Amino acid sequence: MRFMVLQARAGFTTLELVVVLMLMAAVLLIATPNLIRWYSVQQFYQSVQQVMTLFRVAEFSAITANAWMAVVLHSDCPFARGRICAQRIRLPMGQCGIVGTWPAWTNLTPCGTQSSPTEICEYVQDRWPAAGPEGVRRVEQIRPEFSGTLVLIIGPNGSIWQQTSPATSPPLCSDLPILPPGPQVVLSYPAYSPRYYQGVCLSARGQIALTDSAPSRDQLGCPF
């Protein structure tokens, strides 16, 4: 009696390989847009976190240096659309507000380079998003939900106020307007619907926190 031994061939046939590649391409075609969108939204949340960190650092600096700090936010950077410019400035001793015109992104000089009474003792400029060319392309549609320049003043005891207009002389600290209710800084992404909104909440007592994200600005709420 003769027996035939069948040996299985190793590997794939050309047809099997084509089918596997087609299935992989279909999966990638479905999953890639969602992964890119998820990554972009995470970059957006990171940008909001950066804005909150700016206020936390400014508050820490004001308390440790026993000085008033100004945080200036520009809703439209002069060099890139869809970015926020931020400046953190330690105000001169005895001054609790910005005197003169609002600081512009391009007209400030670091500490020690000018001798006028309004010399800047602490000078930091940031811009968001700043994750490199690839990251910027993916989150370039982040929009600040405020226009113009927003100036917030942080006192040496951690209290936070808003300065609504430049002063011709050093303003009285007790005359600074209180913060409006709700999140003071709100960002959204992307420029079209559906959009994600998230904000930074500040309180006069120095509390700083993020809102939860929401599909509309009206749904944003502060935890305090």
C-alpha positions in Angstrom: 0.0 0.0 0.0 1.4 3.4 -1.0 0.8 6.5 1.0 1.0 10.1 -0.4 2.4 12.7 2.0 1.0 16.2 1.4 3.3 19.0 2.4 1.8 22.5 3.0 3.5 25.3 1.2 5.0 28.0 3.3 4.1 31.7 2.8 1.3 33.3 0.8 0.2 33.0 -2.8 0.1 36.1 -4.8 -3.7 36.3 -4.6 -3.6 35.9 -0.8 -1.0 38.6 -0.5 -3.1 41.0 -2.6 -6.2 40.3 -0.5 -4.2 41.0 2.7 -2.8 44.2 1.4 -6.2 45.4 0.2 -7.7 44.7 3.7 -4.8 46.6 5.3 -5.3 49.5 3.0 -9.1 49.6 3.7 -8.4 49.6 7.5 -5.9 52.4 7.2 -8.2 54.4 4.9 -10.9 54.3 7.6 -8.7 54.8 10.6 -6.2 57.4 9.5 -8.6 60.4 9.3 -9.9 59.7 12.8 -6.3 59.3 14.1 -5.3 62.6 12.6 -8.3 64.4 14.0 -7.7 62.9 17.4 -4.1 64.0 17.3 -5.1 67.5 16.3 -7.7 67.8 19.0 -5.1 66.7 21.6 -2.8 69.4 20.3 -5.6 71.9 20.8 -6.1 70.8 24.4 -2.3 71.1 24.9 -2.4 74.7 23.6 -5.1 75.6 26.1 -3.0 73.9 28.8 -0.1 76.1 27.8 -2.2 79.2 28.3 -3.2 78.1 31.8 0.4 77.3 32.6 1.3 80.9 31.6 -1.1 82.2 34.3 0.2 79.8 36.9 3.8 80.8 36.3 2.9 84.5 36.3 1.1 84.0 39.6 4.0 82.1 41.2 6.4 84.9 40.0 4.2 87.6 41.4 4.1 86.0 44.8 7.7 85.1 45.0 8.9 88.4 43.7 6.3 90.4 45.7 5.5 92.4 42.6 2.6 92.9 40.2 2.6 90.9 37.0 0.8 91.7 33.7 -0.2 88.9 31.4 -1.0 90.3 27.9 -2.7 88.2 25.4 -3.0 89.2 21.7 -5.8 87.5 19.8 -4.0 87.8 16.4 -0.2 87.4 16.2 1.3 89.7 13.6 3.3 86.8 12.0 0.9 83.9 11.9 -2.8 83.5 11.7 -4.5 81.2 14.2 -2.0 81.8 17.0 -2.2 83.6 20.3 0.7 85.8 21.4 1.3 86.1 25.1 3.6 88.4 27.1 4.4 88.1 30.8 5.7 91.3 32.3 6.8 92.2 35.8 5.6 95.7 36.4 7.8 98.4 38.0 7.8 98.6 41.8 4.7 100.3 43.1 2.9 100.0 39.8 -0.1 97.6 39.5 -1.2 98.3 35.9 0.2 99.1 32.5 0.8 102.8 31.9 0.8 104.2 28.4 -0.2 102.2 25.3 -0.8 98.4 25.4 2.4 96.5 24.9 2.7 95.2 21.4 4.3 92.0 20.4 7.2 93.8 18.7 7.9 96.8 20.8 9.0 95.4 24.1 12.7 95.0 25.1 14.1 92.7 27.7 15.1 93.8 31.2 18.3 95.8 31.4 18.2 97.3 27.9 16.4 100.5 28.8 16.8 103.0 31.6 13.3 104.6 31.7 11.2 104.4 34.9 9.0 101.8 33.1 11.9 99.4 32.7 10.7 95.8 32.3 12.1 93.7 35.0 10.8 90.4 33.7 10.1 89.8 30.1 8.8 86.7 28.5 7.0 86.2 25.1 5.2 83.0 24.0 3.1 82.0 21.1 0.7 79.1 20.6 0.7 76.7 19.1 4.4 76.3 18.8 4.9 72.6 18.2 7.0 72.9 15.0 6.0 73.1 11.4 4.1 69.8 11.3 2.2 70.6 14.6 1.4 74.1 13.4 -0.2 72.8 10.2 -2.4 70.5 12.1 -3.7 73.0 14.7 -3.5 76.1 12.6 -7.3 76.6 12.9 -7.2 77.2 16.6 -9.2 80.4 17.2 -9.1 82.7 20.2 -12.7 83.7 21.2 -11.7 87.2 22.1 -10.5 90.1 19.9 -7.8 92.6 20.3 -5.7 92.6 23.5 -6.6 91.1 26.8 -4.7 92.3 29.8 -4.9 90.6 33.2 -3.0 91.8 36.3 -1.8 89.4 39.0 -1.0 90.8 42.4 1.7 89.8 44.9 -0.9 88.0 47.0 -2.1 86.0 44.0 -5.2 88.0 43.3 -6.1 88.5 39.7 -7.7 91.6 38.1 -8.4 92.8 34.6 -7.2 96.1 33.1 -9.6 97.2 30.4 -7.7 100.2 29.1 -4.2 101.7 29.3 -3.7 104.3 32.0 -2.0 107.7 31.7 -0.7 107.4 35.3 -0.2 104.4 37.6 -3.7 103.2 38.4 -4.8 102.6 42.0 -4.8 98.9 42.7 -8.2 99.1 44.3 -9.6 100.6 41.2 -8.9 97.7 38.8 -12.0 96.1 37.4 -13.0 92.8 38.8 -12.9 89.7 36.5 -16.0 89.0 34.4 -17.9 85.8 35.3 -17.1 82.7 33.3 -13.9 81.7 31.6 -11.7 84.7 30.7 -9.8 83.0 27.9 -11.6 80.7 25.5 -10.1 78.9 22.5 -11.9 76.9 19.8 -10.9 74.4 17.2 -11.3 74.0 14.2 -12.7 77.0 12.3 -15.6 74.9 11.0 -18.3 72.8 12.6 -18.3 70.6 14.7 -16.0 72.6 16.9 -14.4 72.1 20.3 -14.3 74.8 22.9 -12.2 75.0 26.1 -11.4 77.9 28.3 -9.2 79.0 31.2 -11.0 80.2 34.3 -9.5 82.8 36.7 -10.9 84.3 39.9 -10.1 87.4 41.9 -8.9 85.2 44.7 -6.2 83.7 42.4 -7.9 80.4 41.4 -6.9 79.1 38.0 -8.5 76.1 36.3 -9.6 74.7 33.0 -13.1 74.2 31.9 -14.3 70.9 30.4 -14.4 70.9 26.6 -17.8 71.5 25.1 -19.4 71.8 21.6 -20.4 75.4 22.2 -19.0 78.4 24.2 -22.3 78.8 26.1 -21.8 75.3 27.7 -18.4 76.2 29.2 -18.5 76.6 33.0 -15.9 77.3 35.7 -15.4 74.9 38.7 -15.5 77.9 41.1 
